[in-house]
Amino acid sequence: MDSKTVKSRHVLVWITPAYQPRLAGIARYARQNGWHLTILDRIARRPVGWSGDGVIVTIRDNPEQIAFVRSVRRQGIPVVDLTFNHPELHIPRVSGDHAAMGRMAREHFESRNYRSFAWFSTTWQNVHRLRYEAFARTQDGMADVPRWVLSEEAPQDKLDDFAWFDAWLGERLKAAQKPLALLAYDDADAARALDACLSAGLSVPKDVAIAGIGGDRLICESQVVPITSIEHDQGGTGYEGAKLLDSLMHGRRAPAKPILIPPKRITIRASSDFMAARSPYVHKALDFIRQNLDRSFGLEQVAAAVGVSRATLSRVFTGEVGRPLGNEILRQRIEYAKRLLLAGNLSVAQVAYKAGFCNPPYFSNTFRNFTGLTPREWLMGENAAKGENNW
C-alpha cells in the first residue's frame, strides 16, 4: 500500500475487557488495510481531543462511553459495537451468536442424557438473557430452568464474599434434581460454580456437570476439575467488526440486522464428560468403561461386571442413553485419546494402545469416523487454536 497516495484511517478501539483474540482480529484487518489504531481499555472517562475516522467499541454500562459514542455519531463518525448489551442503542453491530452458544450447551448436555438444567451468572444483561433463553428453550417452548444470578440476590456487602457465595449457590445446587447440568455465563462464572460445588460436597461431573462459555484455556485447564467450554470466536468477531467499520467509513449503509458470528466449537473437559443415567445397570456400565479405558474389553466384559446378560444391558442402555453400548465405549475411548494427544508426551501409536485400541490403524480410522480428522490433523488444529487464544 502506497502511504503517499492512500490516506491512513485513524480508528479508536475502546473495548473492555481487552481479550487478546478479539484485539488480534481487529489488528489483523488493520494491518491489511493500513489503519492507525488507538487502543483504550478500562478507561473511566471519555477520551478528550480525539479525532479520527471510526470507532470500535464494546458498549457496557459506562455512561461516559455511551455519551462518547453518541457524540461521535452526531459528528458523522461511524461506530461498530462488538457486544449486544444495549439493543436499545441502534448501532451497527458484529456480535457473537449468543443464542447459538446457549443451544450448543443444551445439545451437549442432552447428548449425555441430562434432563435437569440450571443457569448461573454473576450479573445479568442482555447477552446473559440471550444465552440463557436459548439454553432453556426446548422444541415445546421455554422450559423451567432455574436462573441463579448473584447480583440479583446478594446483599451489596456480600458480592465479593466467597464464603457467602459458596453457601448461597451450594444451597441451590444441593436442592436441585440430580444429575444436574449447569451452564455458566462464562468460564470465570463456571470456575466459581465449580468451587461452590466442591465446597458443598457435590461431585463434578457426577452430581453436577458444568460448562462455561468463552474458551479461555487458562481458566478452564487450571481447575482441579478442568471445565468444558464453548469457544466464542473472539478473533472472528474482531475481524468482521473491523471489516464492517471499513464499509461504513466508505459510506456504505449499515446492515439491517447485527452480524452474528457463530461459536467455534465446544471443548469437552472433565467437568461435563459424564453420561447421566438413572438405571443402576447403566451407572455400573459407565463406571466400568471409565475405569478400564486403558485396556481392551468388549460388551461381554461390561455385562459381566454389571451382572446382567449382554442382551439385557444393551437393551436398557440404548433405551436410556439413546445409542448402543458399543458406540459409547468407542466415544469414551476417543475422548480419552484426545486428552492423551493433548498431553503431548505420547506418539499416535502409543496413544492407540493406551486408549485400548487393538492397533494404530483401527484407532486412526475410528478417530476419523468420530471427528472427521486423523489424530494428527485434529491435534494440529487444537494446537493452532491454543496459539490463537494465547496471542
C-alpha positions as CSV (number, residue, x, y, z in Angstrom):
1,M,0.0,0.0,0.0
2,D,1.5,3.4,-1.0
3,S,1.2,5.6,2.1
4,K,1.7,8.7,-0.1
5,T,-1.5,8.1,-2.1
6,V,-3.8,6.3,0.3
7,K,-5.0,8.1,3.4
8,S,-4.5,6.0,6.6
9,R,-7.6,5.6,8.6
10,H,-7.4,6.5,12.3
11,V,-9.6,4.2,14.3
12,L,-10.3,4.3,18.0
13,V,-10.7,0.9,19.7
14,W,-12.4,1.1,23.1
15,I,-13.1,-2.5,24.2
16,T,-13.3,-4.0,27.7
17,P,-12.1,-6.4,28.7
18,A,-9.3,-6.4,26.1
19,Y,-9.5,-10.1,25.1
20,Q,-6.4,-10.7,23.1
21,P,-8.0,-12.8,20.3
22,R,-10.6,-10.0,19.7
23,L,-7.8,-7.4,19.6
24,A,-5.9,-9.7,17.3
25,G,-8.8,-9.9,14.9
26,I,-9.1,-6.1,14.7
27,A,-5.3,-5.7,14.4
28,R,-5.2,-8.2,11.5
29,Y,-7.7,-6.3,9.5
30,A,-6.0,-3.0,10.4
31,R,-2.6,-4.3,9.1
32,Q,-4.2,-5.5,5.9
33,N,-5.7,-2.0,5.3
34,G,-3.1,0.3,6.7
35,W,-5.1,1.7,9.6
36,H,-3.7,3.5,12.6
37,L,-5.2,2.2,15.8
38,T,-5.6,3.9,19.1
39,I,-6.5,1.3,21.7
40,L,-8.1,2.1,25.0
41,D,-9.1,-0.3,27.8
42,R,-11.0,0.2,31.0
43,I,-10.8,3.9,31.0
44,A,-13.5,5.6,33.1
45,R,-14.0,8.8,31.2
46,R,-14.4,9.6,27.5
47,P,-11.2,10.4,25.6
48,V,-10.8,14.1,25.1
49,G,-9.5,15.7,22.0
50,W,-9.6,12.5,19.9
51,S,-10.4,12.9,16.2
52,G,-10.5,10.2,13.6
53,D,-12.4,8.1,11.1
54,G,-14.2,5.4,13.0
55,V,-14.7,3.7,16.4
56,I,-14.9,0.1,17.5
57,V,-16.4,-0.4,21.0
58,T,-17.9,-2.9,23.4
59,I,-20.7,-0.9,25.0
60,R,-21.1,-1.9,28.6
61,D,-22.8,0.1,31.3
62,N,-20.3,3.0,31.4
63,P,-22.3,6.3,31.0
64,E,-19.1,8.1,29.7
65,Q,-18.6,5.5,27.0
66,I,-22.3,5.7,25.9
67,A,-22.1,9.5,25.8
68,F,-18.9,9.4,23.8
69,V,-20.5,7.0,21.2
70,R,-23.5,9.3,20.8
71,S,-21.3,12.3,20.5
72,V,-19.1,10.9,17.7
73,R,-22.1,9.5,15.8
74,R,-23.6,13.0,15.8
75,Q,-20.4,14.1,14.1
76,G,-20.9,11.6,11.4
77,I,-18.1,9.2,12.6
78,P,-19.2,5.6,12.2
79,V,-19.2,3.3,15.2
80,V,-19.4,-0.5,15.4
81,D,-20.3,-2.3,18.7
82,L,-18.9,-5.8,19.3
83,T,-21.4,-6.6,22.0
84,F,-25.2,-6.9,22.4
85,N,-25.7,-5.5,25.9
86,H,-27.7,-2.4,24.8
87,P,-30.1,-3.4,22.0
88,E,-32.0,-0.1,22.6
89,L,-29.0,1.7,21.1
90,H,-29.4,1.4,17.3
91,I,-25.7,1.0,16.4
92,P,-24.2,-1.3,13.7
93,R,-23.1,-4.5,15.5
94,V,-20.9,-7.6,15.0
95,S,-21.6,-9.9,17.9
96,G,-21.0,-13.5,18.9
97,D,-24.2,-15.6,18.3
98,H,-25.1,-15.9,21.9
99,A,-28.2,-17.9,21.2
100,A,-26.2,-20.4,19.3
101,M,-23.9,-20.7,22.3
102,G,-26.8,-21.5,24.6
103,R,-28.2,-24.0,22.1
104,M,-24.8,-25.7,21.8
105,A,-24.6,-26.1,25.6
106,R,-28.1,-27.6,25.7
107,E,-27.3,-30.1,22.9
108,H,-24.1,-31.1,24.6
109,F,-25.9,-31.9,27.9
110,E,-28.8,-33.6,26.2
111,S,-26.4,-35.8,24.3
112,R,-25.2,-37.0,27.7
113,N,-28.8,-37.8,28.8
114,Y,-29.2,-34.8,31.2
115,R,-32.8,-33.8,31.9
116,S,-32.3,-31.4,34.8
117,F,-30.8,-28.0,33.9
118,A,-29.8,-24.7,35.7
119,W,-28.1,-21.4,34.9
120,F,-25.6,-19.4,36.9
121,S,-24.1,-15.9,36.3
122,T,-22.6,-13.2,38.5
123,T,-24.6,-10.4,36.7
124,W,-27.5,-10.1,34.3
125,Q,-27.6,-8.2,31.0
126,N,-29.0,-8.7,27.5
127,V,-26.2,-11.0,26.5
128,H,-26.9,-13.2,29.5
129,R,-30.5,-13.2,28.6
130,L,-29.8,-14.4,25.0
131,R,-27.6,-17.3,26.2
132,Y,-30.0,-18.3,29.0
133,E,-33.2,-18.3,26.9
134,A,-31.6,-20.4,24.1
135,F,-30.3,-22.8,26.8
136,A,-33.7,-23.1,28.4
137,R,-35.7,-23.4,25.2
138,T,-37.0,-26.8,24.0
139,Q,-39.0,-27.8,21.0
140,D,-42.1,-27.2,23.0
141,G,-41.1,-23.7,24.3
142,M,-39.3,-22.4,27.3
143,A,-38.5,-25.0,30.0
144,D,-38.5,-24.3,33.7
145,V,-34.7,-23.8,34.1
146,P,-33.7,-22.1,37.4
147,R,-31.8,-18.9,36.8
148,W,-29.4,-18.1,39.7
149,V,-27.9,-14.6,39.3
150,L,-25.7,-13.5,42.1
151,S,-26.2,-9.7,41.7
152,E,-29.9,-10.1,41.9
153,E,-29.9,-11.9,45.3
154,A,-26.7,-11.0,47.1
155,P,-26.6,-8.0,49.5
156,Q,-24.1,-5.4,48.3
157,D,-21.6,-6.2,51.0
158,K,-21.7,-9.9,50.1
159,L,-21.0,-9.7,46.3
160,D,-17.3,-10.4,46.9
161,D,-17.7,-12.7,50.0
162,F,-16.6,-16.1,48.7
163,A,-17.8,-18.0,51.8
164,W,-21.3,-16.4,51.5
165,F,-21.3,-17.1,47.8
166,D,-20.4,-20.8,48.2
167,A,-23.2,-21.2,50.8
168,W,-25.7,-19.4,48.6
169,L,-25.0,-21.3,45.4
170,G,-24.3,-24.6,47.3
171,E,-27.8,-24.5,48.9
172,R,-29.4,-24.2,45.4
173,L,-27.2,-26.8,43.9
174,K,-27.9,-29.4,46.7
175,A,-31.7,-28.8,46.4
176,A,-31.7,-29.3,42.6
177,Q,-32.7,-32.6,40.9
178,K,-29.6,-34.7,40.2
179,P,-27.8,-35.3,38.0
180,L,-27.8,-31.6,37.1
181,A,-26.4,-29.8,34.1
182,L,-25.3,-26.2,34.9
183,L,-24.4,-23.6,32.2
184,A,-22.5,-20.6,33.4
185,Y,-22.4,-17.3,31.6
186,D,-18.6,-17.5,31.0
187,D,-15.6,-19.5,32.1
188,A,-15.0,-17.3,35.2
189,D,-18.5,-17.9,36.4
190,A,-18.1,-21.7,35.6
191,A,-15.0,-21.7,37.9
192,R,-17.0,-20.0,40.7
193,A,-19.7,-22.6,40.3
194,L,-17.2,-25.4,40.4
195,D,-15.8,-24.0,43.7
196,A,-19.3,-23.9,45.2
197,C,-20.0,-27.5,44.1
198,L,-16.8,-28.8,45.8
199,S,-17.5,-26.7,48.9
200,A,-20.9,-28.2,49.1
201,G,-19.5,-31.8,48.8
202,L,-21.0,-32.3,45.4
203,S,-19.2,-34.4,42.8
204,V,-18.4,-32.8,39.4
205,P,-19.5,-34.1,37.0
206,K,-21.3,-37.0,38.7
207,D,-23.7,-34.8,40.7
208,V,-23.4,-31.6,38.7
209,A,-21.9,-31.2,35.2
210,I,-20.6,-27.7,34.4
211,A,-20.0,-25.9,31.2
212,G,-18.8,-22.3,30.6
213,I,-18.6,-20.0,27.5
214,G,-15.6,-18.3,26.2
215,G,-12.9,-20.8,25.5
216,D,-10.4,-19.4,28.0
217,R,-7.9,-22.2,28.3
218,L,-6.0,-20.6,31.2
219,I,-9.2,-20.6,33.3
220,C,-10.6,-23.9,32.1
221,E,-7.5,-26.1,32.3
222,S,-6.1,-24.8,35.6
223,Q,-9.1,-26.0,37.7
224,V,-9.0,-29.1,39.9
225,V,-11.7,-30.4,37.5
226,P,-11.0,-28.9,34.1
227,I,-14.0,-27.1,32.7
228,T,-15.9,-27.7,29.5
229,S,-16.2,-24.5,27.4
230,I,-17.9,-23.3,24.3
231,E,-15.3,-21.3,22.4
232,H,-16.6,-17.8,21.5
233,D,-15.0,-16.8,18.2
234,Q,-13.5,-13.5,19.5
235,G,-10.9,-13.3,16.7
236,G,-13.6,-13.6,14.0
237,T,-15.8,-11.1,15.8
238,G,-13.0,-8.5,15.9
239,Y,-12.0,-9.1,12.3
240,E,-15.6,-8.8,11.0
241,G,-16.3,-5.8,13.2
242,A,-13.3,-4.0,11.6
243,K,-14.5,-5.1,8.2
244,L,-18.0,-3.6,8.8
245,L,-16.4,-0.4,10.1
246,D,-14.4,-0.1,6.9
247,S,-17.5,-0.4,4.9
248,L,-19.2,2.3,6.9
249,M,-16.2,4.6,6.6
250,H,-16.5,4.2,2.8
251,G,-20.0,5.5,3.0
252,R,-21.9,2.2,2.6
253,R,-25.1,1.6,4.5
254,A,-25.2,-0.4,7.7
255,P,-26.8,-3.9,7.6
256,A,-30.4,-4.0,8.9
257,K,-29.5,-6.6,11.5
258,P,-26.5,-7.4,13.6
259,I,-23.9,-9.7,12.1
260,L,-23.7,-12.8,14.3
261,I,-20.5,-14.9,14.5
262,P,-21.2,-18.5,15.4
263,P,-19.1,-20.2,18.2
264,K,-16.1,-22.1,17.0
265,R,-16.5,-25.4,18.9
266,I,-17.2,-26.9,22.3
267,T,-14.2,-28.3,24.1
268,I,-15.3,-31.1,26.4
269,R,-13.3,-31.5,29.6
270,A,-13.8,-33.4,32.8
271,S,-16.5,-31.1,34.3
272,S,-19.1,-32.4,31.9
273,D,-17.5,-35.6,30.4
274,F,-20.1,-37.8,32.0
275,M,-23.2,-39.7,30.9
276,A,-26.2,-39.0,33.2
277,A,-28.0,-42.2,34.0
278,R,-30.9,-43.3,36.2
279,S,-30.7,-47.1,35.7
280,P,-28.2,-48.8,38.1
281,Y,-27.2,-51.0,35.2
282,V,-26.3,-48.0,33.1
283,H,-24.4,-46.4,36.0
284,K,-22.4,-49.6,36.6
285,A,-21.7,-50.0,32.9
286,L,-20.4,-46.4,32.6
287,D,-18.3,-46.7,35.7
288,F,-16.7,-49.9,34.3
289,I,-16.0,-48.2,31.0
290,R,-14.4,-45.1,32.6
291,Q,-12.2,-47.2,34.8
292,N,-10.9,-49.5,32.1
293,L,-10.3,-47.3,29.1
294,D,-6.6,-48.2,29.1
295,R,-7.3,-51.8,28.3
296,S,-9.2,-53.8,25.7
297,F,-12.6,-55.1,26.6
298,G,-16.0,-55.8,24.9
299,L,-19.7,-55.9,25.6
300,E,-19.4,-59.3,27.3
301,Q,-16.9,-58.0,29.9
302,V,-19.1,-54.9,30.6
303,A,-22.2,-57.1,31.1
304,A,-20.3,-59.4,33.4
305,A,-19.2,-56.5,35.5
306,V,-22.7,-55.2,35.7
307,G,-24.1,-58.6,36.5
308,V,-26.7,-59.0,33.7
309,S,-26.8,-60.5,30.3
310,R,-25.4,-58.7,27.3
311,A,-28.8,-58.6,25.7
312,T,-30.4,-57.0,28.8
313,L,-27.7,-54.5,29.3
314,S,-27.7,-53.5,25.6
315,R,-31.5,-53.0,25.6
316,V,-31.5,-51.0,28.8
317,F,-28.5,-48.9,27.8
318,T,-29.8,-48.0,24.4
319,G,-33.3,-47.2,25.8
320,E,-31.9,-44.8,28.4
321,V,-28.9,-43.3,26.6
322,G,-30.2,-43.3,23.1
323,R,-27.2,-45.0,21.5
324,P,-25.7,-48.5,21.6
325,L,-23.3,-49.5,24.3
326,G,-20.6,-50.3,21.8
327,N,-20.8,-46.8,20.4
328,E,-20.5,-45.3,23.9
329,I,-17.3,-47.4,24.5
330,L,-15.7,-46.1,21.4
331,R,-16.9,-42.5,22.2
332,Q,-15.2,-42.6,25.6
333,R,-12.1,-44.1,24.1
334,I,-11.8,-41.3,21.6
335,E,-12.3,-38.7,24.3
336,Y,-9.6,-40.3,26.4
337,A,-7.3,-40.5,23.4
338,K,-7.8,-36.7,22.8
339,R,-6.7,-36.0,26.3
340,L,-3.6,-38.2,25.8
341,L,-2.8,-36.5,22.5
342,L,-3.1,-33.0,24.1
343,A,-0.7,-34.1,26.8
344,G,2.0,-34.3,24.1
345,N,4.2,-37.0,25.6
346,L,3.0,-40.0,23.6
347,S,3.1,-40.9,19.9
348,V,-0.1,-41.6,18.0
349,A,0.7,-45.3,18.1
350,Q,1.3,-45.2,21.9
351,V,-2.0,-43.3,22.4
352,A,-3.8,-46.0,20.4
353,Y,-2.7,-48.8,22.7
354,K,-3.0,-46.6,25.8
355,A,-6.7,-45.9,24.9
356,G,-7.5,-49.6,24.5
357,F,-7.4,-49.9,20.7
358,C,-6.0,-53.2,19.3
359,N,-3.8,-51.4,16.7
360,P,-3.0,-47.9,15.5
361,P,-4.7,-48.2,12.0
362,Y,-8.0,-49.2,13.7
363,F,-7.6,-46.2,16.1
364,S,-6.9,-43.8,13.3
365,N,-10.0,-45.0,11.3
366,T,-12.2,-44.8,14.4
367,F,-10.9,-41.4,15.3
368,R,-11.6,-40.1,11.7
369,N,-15.2,-41.6,11.9
370,F,-15.9,-39.7,15.1
371,T,-14.2,-36.4,14.3
372,G,-13.7,-36.2,10.5
373,L,-10.0,-35.8,11.1
374,T,-7.0,-38.1,11.6
375,P,-5.4,-37.9,15.1
376,R,-2.5,-35.8,13.8
377,E,-4.9,-33.4,11.9
378,W,-7.0,-33.0,15.0
379,L,-4.0,-32.3,17.2
380,M,-2.6,-29.7,14.8
381,G,-6.0,-27.9,14.8
382,E,-6.1,-27.9,18.6
383,N,-2.5,-26.6,18.9
384,A,-3.3,-23.9,16.4
385,A,-6.4,-22.8,18.4
386,K,-4.3,-22.7,21.5
387,G,-1.9,-20.4,19.8
388,E,-4.7,-18.1,18.7
389,N,-6.0,-17.9,22.3
390,N,-2.6,-17.1,23.7
391,W,-1.8,-14.3,21.1
